[in-house]
Amino acid sequence: MLTELRISHFALIDCLELEFSTGFQVFTGETGAGKSLLVDALILLLGGRASAEHIRSGAKEATLEAVFSLSEHPPILAKLKEWDLLPEGTQDLLLRRVLSREGRSRMYVNGRLVPLHQMAELGGWLVDIHGQHEQQSLLSPKVQMHVLDAFGGLLALRDEYAMHYSRWQDLVRAVAEVAQRSKDRQEREEFLRFQCEELGKAQLVPGEDEILMREHRKLQNSGRLLEVVNQAYDLLYGNQASILSQLTEVRKLVQELGAIDETVQPWNESTDGGIALVEELVLATRTYKDGFDHDPARLAQIDERLAWLQRLKKKYRESLEGLLARQIRMQSELEELANLEEQTQHLQQQVSQAYQDTWALGRTLSESRQAVAKKLEGRIATELAQLKMEKSRFQIGITTVSQAEQAGPSGLDQIEFTFCANPGESLQPLARVASGGELSRLMLAMKTVLASVDQVPVLIFDEVDAGIGGNVAATMGQRLKTLGHTHQVMCITHLPQIAAQAHHHYLVKKESVQKRTVASVTRLPSEDREEEIARMLGGTTITQTVRKAAGEMLNAAN
């Protein structure tokens, strides 16, 4: 619900701060006092078109702010989280719009700058304004379908239909893809076979290129490798002053020392270990040089193999591992292409079954909508009669497609609410209903009937009392009050019968302050409401009789 509204330098409003509560609240005041300025401000705040004319004379900019509490409206909170516009741990929404005399307009949601279209979409979830304005969600055929389904308890059936419809469409797309693949099958098979044969001839081995590079490097440097290993072998064993010979002499000397001094005996283990390690190294170097094979033909063979691998990697833009994976994928695709005909038949059977399931559910949903539409039409007609519009007609047009191929994700139907206020006139879509008063009363009737399923939290009625009075006005006030139990309802009215029914009453005044006209809004305490109701009853002359009537009207309402 709307909890706070702050307006500064807007039209006749200099600075205004209002707090709101739940339930039904009215705004009253003399004609021309500026009651509709509050509606104008909300329309602009919720994404309406702005101009410099809205800015108060002498000010550089106007600022509009509203705070909404959304603790009882999870769908709106979820959308705000999706847009990353809801700080963690909060369920309040702060909207702010700054109008500049230069024509620039800045809009903020919880402190973050947002584009106009996003603010307008958000406004459609928060507030319905009924009157001469167009901020009305029920004018949209999409919303009309939703409220019809919600009113009739058909949302679960529609969700089931949507699931089958989505599966059917997925299968249709799969068949189309398979058909396209079948069309290109021969060309694709030839292409894949050519590549498979080319890679197959290469007889690729994982890691082969790295192994060959190491062998290539060894063969390319074979002369130096043989020279070095011979030098190492000679130093270790091959000459008289070799390391092994000297270590053998050292061992003899250590043994002699140990025979004289027992403390030196552990040295024998060190010398024995050193000799064993050198002998192992001698054996390794001898094996290496004896087995060394400098084969120029092998080097040329490796050069040729590496060049082939490089050409393949460059051609396919893959590593060796990528080429191996590509081989597997192509073999798999060739197998799939060979089974395309069987796959197509299987998919077509699935499409046929999904089509039948979708069509059957769509027909059930459509028939249910027809029944619900008649019920809803009757309920709204009853409400319209109570609002002195018994000669008006409200009808829910349902156009059902003849084939499932023409269906959509919400069913087989196109839904449109139509209305005519006077006998002899043709039914028109709600968006074309010209009279603000008539449309407001129709919306009141619809909102009353749809109160339990309507998800827009704030309802504002302007011009709802145009051309009515007496018992009809009292009935309208009662409807608005009842609607206030499920929504936050705000109404601008000139009728005391409506004002008396409100849970909260605001008085709009226009006065001169320092030679400038200023509009103000005051929330009336209960003791002051009687005086305002009396003014609305008696005009400029308020007698005791009028006051008594006002008091009785308030007592009866409460």
C-alpha positions in Angstrom: 0.0 0.0 0.0 0.9 3.7 -0.4 2.2 4.8 3.0 3.7 8.3 2.3 3.5 10.9 -0.5 5.8 13.9 -0.6 5.4 16.7 -3.2 7.4 19.9 -3.6 7.1 22.8 -6.1 4.5 21.0 -8.1 1.7 23.2 -9.7 -0.1 24.8 -6.8 1.6 22.7 -4.2 4.6 24.3 -2.5 5.5 21.6 -0.1 3.3 18.7 1.0 3.8 15.5 3.1 1.0 13.0 3.6 0.8 9.7 5.4 -1.8 7.1 4.4 -3.3 4.1 6.1 -5.1 1.0 4.9 -8.7 1.0 3.9 -10.9 3.5 2.1 -9.9 7.2 2.1 -11.5 10.2 0.5 -10.3 13.6 -0.7 -12.9 16.4 -0.6 -12.8 20.2 -1.0 -14.2 23.1 -2.9 -14.3 22.9 -6.7 -10.9 24.0 -8.0 -9.2 23.4 -4.7 -6.6 21.1 -6.4 -7.9 17.7 -5.5 -6.9 16.2 -8.8 -3.3 17.5 -8.3 -2.7 14.5 -6.1 -3.7 12.1 -8.9 -1.7 14.1 -11.4 1.4 13.8 -9.2 1.0 10.0 -8.8 0.5 9.6 -12.5 3.8 11.5 -13.2 5.6 9.6 -10.4 4.5 6.3 -12.0 5.9 7.1 -15.4 3.4 9.6 -16.9 4.5 12.2 -19.4 5.8 15.3 -17.8 6.4 18.9 -18.9 7.9 22.1 -17.4 4.3 23.4 -16.9 4.0 21.0 -13.9 6.8 22.9 -12.0 5.6 25.6 -9.7 6.3 29.1 -10.9 9.6 30.4 -9.6 11.1 27.0 -8.9 13.8 25.3 -10.9 12.5 21.8 -10.4 9.7 19.8 -8.8 10.2 16.6 -6.7 7.7 13.8 -6.3 8.2 10.9 -3.8 6.1 8.0 -2.7 6.7 5.1 -0.3 4.9 1.8 -0.7 4.9 -1.1 1.8 4.8 -4.3 -0.2 5.0 -6.9 2.6 1.7 -8.5 1.5 2.5 -8.4 -2.2 5.2 -11.1 -2.9 4.8 -11.0 -6.8 5.8 -7.3 -6.9 8.7 -8.0 -4.5 9.9 -10.8 -6.7 9.8 -8.6 -9.8 11.8 -5.9 -7.9 14.4 -8.5 -6.9 14.6 -9.7 -10.5 15.4 -6.1 -11.5 17.9 -5.7 -8.6 15.8 -2.8 -7.2 15.1 -4.2 -3.8 17.8 -3.9 -1.1 18.3 -7.0 1.0 16.1 -7.2 4.0 13.5 -4.5 3.0 10.0 -4.8 1.8 9.5 -1.0 1.2 9.6 0.7 -2.1 10.7 4.4 -2.5 9.8 6.0 -5.8 11.2 9.4 -6.6 10.9 11.7 -9.7 12.6 15.0 -10.3 11.2 17.3 -13.0 13.5 19.9 -14.3 12.5 23.2 -16.0 15.0 22.4 -18.8 12.8 19.4 -19.7 14.9 16.7 -18.1 13.3 14.2 -15.8 15.0 11.7 -13.5 13.4 8.7 -12.0 14.6 6.6 -9.1 13.5 3.3 -7.5 15.0 2.7 -4.0 17.7 5.3 -4.9 18.6 3.7 -8.3 18.1 5.6 -11.5 15.6 3.8 -13.8 14.3 4.5 -17.4 10.8 5.8 -18.0 9.4 2.5 -19.4 10.5 0.6 -16.3 8.9 3.1 -14.0 5.7 2.9 -16.0 5.6 -0.9 -15.9 6.2 -0.8 -12.1 3.4 1.7 -11.8 1.0 -0.7 -13.5 1.6 -3.2 -10.7 1.2 -0.7 -7.9 -1.7 1.6 -8.7 -4.9 1.6 -10.8 -6.2 5.1 -11.4 -9.8 5.1 -12.6 -11.3 8.3 -14.1 -10.2 10.5 -16.9 -6.7 8.9 -16.7 -5.4 5.8 -18.3 -3.3 4.1 -15.5 -5.8 1.1 -15.5 -4.6 -2.4 -15.7 -8.0 -3.8 -16.6 -7.9 -2.1 -20.0 -5.3 -4.7 -21.1 -6.7 -7.9 -22.8 -3.8 -9.8 -21.2 -4.9 -8.7 -17.7 -8.5 -9.3 -18.6 -7.7 -12.9 -19.4 -5.8 -13.3 -16.1 -8.6 -11.9 -13.9 -11.2 -14.1 -15.7 -9.1 -17.2 -15.1 -8.4 -16.1 -11.5 -12.0 -15.4 -10.8 -13.0 -18.8 -12.2 -10.2 -20.7 -10.4 -8.8 -21.7 -13.7 -5.1 -20.7 -13.2 -4.0 -24.3 -12.3 -5.7 -25.6 -15.5 -4.1 -22.8 -17.5 -0.7 -23.7 -16.1 -1.2 -27.3 -17.0 -2.2 -26.3 -20.5 0.8 -24.0 -20.8 3.1 -26.9 -19.8 1.6 -29.1 -22.6 1.7 -26.3 -25.1 5.4 -25.6 -24.4 6.2 -29.3 -24.8 4.3 -29.5 -28.0 6.1 -26.5 -29.4 9.5 -27.9 -28.4 8.7 -31.1 -30.2 7.5 -29.2 -33.3 10.8 -27.3 -33.4 12.7 -30.6 -33.0 10.8 -32.1 -35.9 11.6 -29.1 -38.0 15.3 -29.3 -37.1 15.4 -33.0 -38.0 13.6 -32.3 -41.3 16.2 -29.7 -42.1 19.0 -32.1 -41.2 17.3 -34.8 -43.5 17.2 -32.2 -46.3 21.0 -31.6 -45.9 21.7 -35.2 -45.0 23.7 -36.3 -48.1 25.9 -33.3 -48.3 26.5 -33.4 -44.5 27.3 -37.1 -44.6 29.8 -36.7 -47.5 31.5 -33.8 -45.6 31.7 -35.8 -42.3 33.0 -39.0 -44.1 35.7 -37.0 -45.8 36.9 -35.5 -42.5 36.6 -38.8 -40.7 38.7 -40.5 -43.4 41.3 -37.8 -43.3 41.7 -37.9 -39.6 41.5 -41.7 -39.6 44.4 -42.0 -42.0 46.4 -39.9 -39.6 46.0 -42.6 -36.9 46.2 -40.1 -34.2 47.5 -41.1 -30.8 46.9 -39.0 -27.6 50.0 -37.0 -26.7 51.8 -38.1 -29.8 53.0 -34.7 -30.8 54.7 -34.0 -27.5 56.4 -37.4 -27.6 57.7 -36.8 -31.1 58.9 -33.3 -30.2 61.0 -34.8 -27.4 62.5 -37.5 -29.7 63.1 -34.9 -32.5 65.0 -32.7 -30.0 67.2 -35.7 -29.0 68.0 -36.8 -32.6 68.7 -33.2 -33.7 71.3 -32.9 -30.9 72.6 -36.5 -31.1 76.3 -35.5 -31.8 76.6 -33.3 -28.7 74.6 -35.9 -26.5 77.1 -38.7 -27.5 80.1 -36.4 -26.8 78.8 -35.5 -23.4 77.9 -39.0 -22.3 81.3 -40.3 -23.4 83.0 -37.6 -21.4 80.9 -38.5 -18.3 81.6 -42.2 -18.7 85.4 -41.6 -19.0 85.4 -39.4 -15.8 83.4 -42.0 -13.9 85.2 -45.1 -15.1 87.0 -45.0 -18.4 90.5 -43.7 -17.4 93.1 -44.5 -14.8 92.2 -41.4 -12.6 88.4 -42.1 -12.8 86.1 -41.3 -10.0 85.4 -45.0 -9.4 89.2 -45.8 -9.2 89.8 -43.0 -6.7 86.8 -44.0 -4.5 88.2 -47.6 -4.4 91.5 -46.3 -3.1 89.7 -44.2 -0.6 87.8 -47.3 0.7 91.2 -49.1 1.2 92.5 -46.2 3.2 89.3 -46.0 5.4 89.5 -49.8 6.0 93.1 -49.4 7.2 92.1 -46.5 9.5 89.3 -48.5 10.9 91.6 -51.4 11.8 93.6 -49.0 14.0 90.8 -46.7 15.2 87.4 -48.2 15.7 85.6 -44.8 15.7 86.4 -44.5 11.9 84.7 -47.8 11.0 81.3 -46.1 10.2 83.1 -44.4 7.3 83.1 -47.7 5.5 79.4 -47.5 4.9 79.7 -44.1 3.3 82.5 -45.1 1.0 80.6 -48.3 0.1 77.5 -46.3 -0.6 79.4 -43.8 -2.8 81.0 -46.6 -4.8 77.6 -48.3 -5.3 76.1 -45.0 -6.6 79.0 -44.4 -9.0 78.8 -47.9 -10.3 75.0 -47.4 -11.0 75.8 -44.1 -12.8 78.6 -45.9 -14.8 76.1 -48.6 -15.9 73.5 -45.9 -16.9 76.0 -43.9 -19.0 77.4 -47.1 -20.6 73.8 -48.3 -21.5 72.9 -44.9 -22.8 75.9 -44.5 -25.2 75.9 -48.2 -26.3 72.2 -47.9 -27.1 72.4 -44.5 -28.8 71.2 -44.7 -32.4 71.8 -41.6 -34.5 69.4 -42.3 -37.4 69.0 -39.5 -39.9 66.2 -41.4 -41.6 64.2 -41.5 -38.3 64.7 -37.7 -37.9 63.3 -37.1 -41.4 60.4 -39.4 -40.6 59.6 -37.4 -37.4 59.9 -34.1 -39.3 57.3 -35.4 -41.8 54.9 -36.7 -39.1 55.1 -33.5 -37.1 54.4 -31.4 -40.3 51.3 -33.6 -41.0 50.0 -33.2 -37.5 50.6 -29.4 -37.7 48.7 -29.2 -41.0 45.7 -31.0 -39.5 45.7 -28.8 -36.3 45.9 -25.7 -38.4 43.2 -26.8 -40.8 40.7 -27.7 -38.1 41.9 -25.1 -35.6 42.1 -27.8 -33.0 44.8 -29.3 -30.7 45.7 -32.9 -31.1 43.2 -33.8 -28.2 40.6 -31.6 -30.0 41.1 -33.5 -33.2 40.6 -36.8 -31.4 37.4 -35.4 -29.8 36.3 -34.2 -33.2 36.6 -37.7 -34.6 34.4 -39.1 -31.9 31.7 -36.3 -32.5 31.7 -36.9 -36.2 31.3 -40.6 -35.9 28.4 -40.0 -33.5 26.8 -37.6 -35.9 27.2 -40.0 -38.8 25.3 -42.6 -36.7 22.6 -40.1 -35.9 22.2 -39.2 -39.6 21.9 -42.9 -40.4 19.0 -43.1 -37.9 17.3 -39.8 -39.0 14.3 -41.5 -40.6 13.6 -43.6 -37.5 14.1 -40.5 -35.3 11.7 -38.5 -37.4 9.0 -41.1 -37.1 9.4 -41.2 -33.3 9.3 -37.5 -33.0 6.2 -37.2 -35.2 4.4 -39.7 -33.0 5.3 -37.6 -30.0 4.2 -34.4 -31.7 0.8 -36.0 -32.6 0.2 -37.0 -29.0 1.4 -33.6 -27.6 -1.0 -31.9 -30.1 -3.9 -34.0 -28.9 -3.1 -33.3 -25.3 -2.8 -29.6 -25.9 -6.0 -29.4 -27.9 -8.0 -31.4 -25.3 -6.8 -29.2 -22.4 -7.3 -26.0 -24.5 -10.9 -27.0 -25.3 -11.5 -27.8 -21.6 -10.0 -24.4 -20.6 -12.0 -22.6 -23.3 -15.3 -24.2 -22.2 -14.6 -23.4 -18.6 -13.9 -19.8 -19.6 -17.2 -19.5 -21.4 -19.0 -20.6 -18.2 -17.0 -18.4 -16.0 -17.5 -15.4 -18.3 -21.3 -15.8 -18.1 -21.1 -15.9 -14.3 -18.8 -12.8 -14.2 -21.0 -10.9 -16.6 -24.0 -11.5 -14.3 -22.1 -10.5 -11.2 -20.9 -7.2 -12.8 -24.4 -6.5 -14.3 -25.8 -6.8 -10.7 -23.2 -4.3 -9.4 -23.8 -1.9 -12.3 -27.6 -1.9 -11.5 -26.8 -1.0 -7.9 -24.8 1.9 -9.3 -27.7 3.2 -11.4 -26.4 1.8 -14.7 -28.9 -1.0 -15.1 -29.4 -0.2 -18.8 -25.7 -0.6 -19.5 -24.3 -3.8 -20.9 -21.0 -5.5 -20.0 -19.9 -8.5 -22.1 -16.8 -10.7 -22.2 -15.9 -11.5 -25.7 -14.2 -14.9 -26.2 -12.9 -15.7 -29.6 -11.7 -19.4 -29.8 -9.5 -20.6 -32.6 -10.5 -23.6 -34.6 -7.1 -25.3 -34.6 -4.5 -25.8 -32.0 -1.9 -24.4 -34.5 -3.5 -21.0 -34.0 -3.3 -21.3 -30.2 -1.0 -19.4 -27.8 0.7 -20.2 -24.5 -2.4 -19.0 -22.6 -5.0 -21.1 -24.4 -7.2 -21.2 -27.5 -8.9 -17.9 -26.7 -8.7 -14.2 -27.2 -10.4 -12.4 -24.3 -11.8 -8.8 -24.6 -14.0 -7.0 -22.1 -16.6 -4.8 -23.8 -19.1 -2.3 -22.5 -21.8 0.2 -23.6 -23.5 2.6 -21.2 -26.7 3.3 -23.1 -29.3 1.3 -25.0 -28.8 1.3 -28.8 -25.1 1.8 -28.6 -22.6 -0.9 -29.8 -20.4 -2.7 -27.4 -16.8 -1.2 -27.3 -13.6 -2.4 -25.8 -13.0 -0.8 -22.4 -10.1 1.3 -23.7 -12.6 3.1 -26.0 -15.1 4.0 -23.3 -15.1 7.8 -23.5 -16.8 8.9 -20.3 -14.5 9.0 -17.3 -17.5 8.7 -14.9 -19.0 5.7 -16.7 -15.7 4.0 -16.9 -15.0 4.7 -13.2 -18.3 3.2 -12.1 -17.7 0.2 -14.4 -14.3 -0.3 -12.9 -15.7 0.0 -9.4 -18.2 -2.7 -10.2 -15.5 -4.9 -11.6 -13.1 -4.3 -8.8 -15.9 -5.1 -6.3 -16.6 -8.4 -8.0 -12.9 -9.2 -8.6 -11.7 -8.0 -5.2 -10.4 -11.4 -4.1 -8.3 -11.9 -7.3 -7.2 -8.4 -8.2 -3.5 -8.1 -7.4 -3.0 -4.3 -7.8 -2.8 -3.0 -4.2 -3.8 0.7 -4.6 -7.0 1.8 -6.4 -7.7 5.5 -7.0 -11.2 6.7 -8.3 -11.6 10.1 -9.8 -14.9 11.2 -11.3 -16.6 8.1 -9.9 -19.5 10.2 -8.6 -20.2 12.0 -11.9 -24.0 12.3 -12.6 -25.2 10.4 -9.5 -26.5 11.1 -6.1 -28.9 9.9 -3.4 -29.2 6.2 -2.8 -26.8 5.4 -5.7 -24.1 7.5 -4.1 -24.7 5.8 -0.8 -24.4 2.4 -2.5 -21.2 3.5 -4.2 -19.8 4.6 -0.9 -20.6 1.2 0.6 -18.9 -0.5 -2.3 -15.8 1.6 -2.0 -15.7 0.9 1.8 -16.0 -2.8 1.2 -13.3 -2.7 -1.4 -11.1 -1.0 1.2 -11.0 -4.3 3.1 -8.9 -5.9 0.4 -7.3 -2.9 -1.2 -6.1 0.6 -0.3 -8.8 2.7 -2.0 -8.6 6.4 -2.6 -11.4 8.5 -4.0 -11.9 12.1 -5.0 -15.5 13.0 -4.5 -18.0 15.8 -4.1 -20.7 13.6 -2.6 -21.2 13.5 1.2 -22.8 10.0 0.9 -19.5 8.7 -0.4 -17.2 10.7 1.9 -19.2 9.6 5.0 -18.3 5.9 4.3 -14.5 6.5 4.3 -12.2 5.1 6.9 -10.0 8.2 6.5 -10.9 11.7 5.3 -8.5 14.3 3.7 -9.5 17.9 3.1 -8.0 19.8 0.1 -7.9 23.6 0.4 -6.6 26.4 -1.9 -5.6 29.6 -0.1 -3.4 32.7 -0.6 -0.1 32.8 1.2 2.1 35.8 0.7 0.1 36.8 -2.4 0.6 33.3 -3.9 -2.0 30.6 -4.3 -1.1 27.4 -2.4 -3.0 24.1 -2.3 -2.8 22.1 0.9 -4.1 18.7 2.1 -5.1 17.9 5.7 -6.1 14.7 7.3 -9.3 15.4 9.2 -9.6 14.0 12.7 -13.0 12.4 13.4 -14.4 15.5 15.2 -13.8 17.7 12.1 -15.3 15.3 9.6 -18.8 16.3 10.5 -18.1 19.9 9.6 -16.8 18.9 6.2 -19.7 16.6 5.5 -22.1 19.4 6.5 -20.3 21.7 4.1 -20.8 19.1 1.3 -24.5 18.8 2.2 -25.3 22.5 2.7 -22.9 24.5 0.7 -21.9 27.9 2.0 -24.8 28.0 4.6 -24.4 25.4 7.3 -27.3 25.2 9.7 -27.8 23.0 12.8 -30.1 20.8 10.7 -27.4 20.3 8.2 -24.9 19.5 10.9 -27.3 17.0 12.4 -27.8 15.4 9.1 -24.0 15.2 8.6 -23.6 13.6 12.0 -26.4 11.0 11.3 -24.8 10.2 8.0 -21.4 9.5 9.7 -23.0 7.5 12.4 -25.0 5.4 9.9 -21.8 4.8 7.9 -19.9 3.6 10.9 
